[in-house]
Amino acid sequence: MLDVPVPLPGPETRWRCRQCGNLTRFDVTRATRAKEYVHVDLAGEQVVEEREVTADVVEHVTCRWCSAVDAVEVVPRPTAS
């Protein structure tokens, strides 16, 4: 599988597959690093009460419809008229 870095879309952009035109379904592989505050009760059950993401990197995005790995791009969102 080919790793092609793809930027995250923002408020004015979205992902689009150049191969099939898909705008809505993608498999995203990401590496996330987080700091968590974990509460462990006396029975040993753990609950994450706070989570701070310190790094989040999209490693690659695959089109769910046609399985293209290197065809996902960031494009502008349509404007409302």
C-alpha distance (Angstrom), angle and dihedral (degrees) to the residues before:
residue distance angle dihedral
M1 . . .
L2 3.79 . .
D3 3.82 118.6 .
V4 3.80 109.7 -143.3
P5 3.81 115.5 171.8
V6 3.79 111.6 -125.2
P7 3.80 122.5 -173.4
L8 3.79 119.9 -126.1
P9 3.79 114.3 -104.2
G10 3.79 117.2 -113.5
P11 3.80 135.8 -156.3
E12 3.83 91.9 -69.0
T13 3.83 98.5 38.4
R14 3.81 142.3 52.7
W15 3.80 139.7 -173.8
R16 3.81 120.8 -92.2
C17 3.80 130.7 179.6
R18 3.82 110.1 -128.2
Q19 3.81 90.4 -157.8
C20 3.84 101.8 54.9
G21 3.83 106.0 4.7
N22 3.84 95.5 -114.9
L23 3.81 112.4 165.6
T24 3.80 101.9 170.7
R25 3.84 116.5 41.4
F26 3.81 124.8 59.3
D27 3.79 138.0 150.7
V28 3.82 107.1 -134.3
T29 3.80 122.0 -162.2
R30 3.78 110.4 -162.3
A31 3.79 138.7 168.8
T32 3.81 111.5 -137.1
R33 3.78 127.6 -173.6
A34 3.80 117.8 -166.5
K35 3.77 142.4 173.6
E36 3.82 113.1 -139.9
Y37 3.78 135.5 -168.5
V38 3.80 104.8 -143.5
H39 3.81 123.5 -165.5
V40 3.80 113.3 -156.3
D41 3.81 115.2 -166.8
L42 3.81 123.3 -146.5
A43 3.82 90.4 -94.6
G44 3.82 89.7 58.2
E45 3.83 97.5 -107.9
Q46 3.80 112.5 146.0
V47 3.81 126.4 -145.1
V48 3.82 124.0 -178.5
E49 3.81 103.9 -135.3
E50 3.81 98.6 174.4
R51 3.79 131.7 20.4
E52 3.78 127.1 -173.0
V53 3.81 117.2 -172.3
T54 3.81 107.7 -143.4
A55 3.83 97.6 177.2
D56 3.79 134.0 12.2
V57 3.80 119.7 178.0
V58 3.81 125.3 178.1
E59 3.80 104.5 -139.2
H60 3.80 96.2 -175.3
V61 3.78 142.8 -24.1
T62 3.80 123.4 -140.4
C63 3.80 124.2 -163.5
R64 3.80 107.9 -117.6
W65 3.82 92.9 -151.3
C66 3.82 103.0 49.9
S67 3.85 101.2 11.9
A68 3.81 92.5 -124.2
V69 3.80 111.3 159.9
D70 3.78 101.6 -178.3
A71 3.82 98.3 40.3
V72 3.82 102.3 71.7
E73 3.80 113.8 108.5
V74 3.80 138.0 169.7
V75 3.82 113.6 -109.8
P76 3.83 133.5 175.8
R77 3.81 118.0 -89.6
P78 3.80 115.5 -117.9
T79 3.77 114.6 -98.6
A80 3.80 120.8 -121.8
S81 3.80 113.6 -116.5
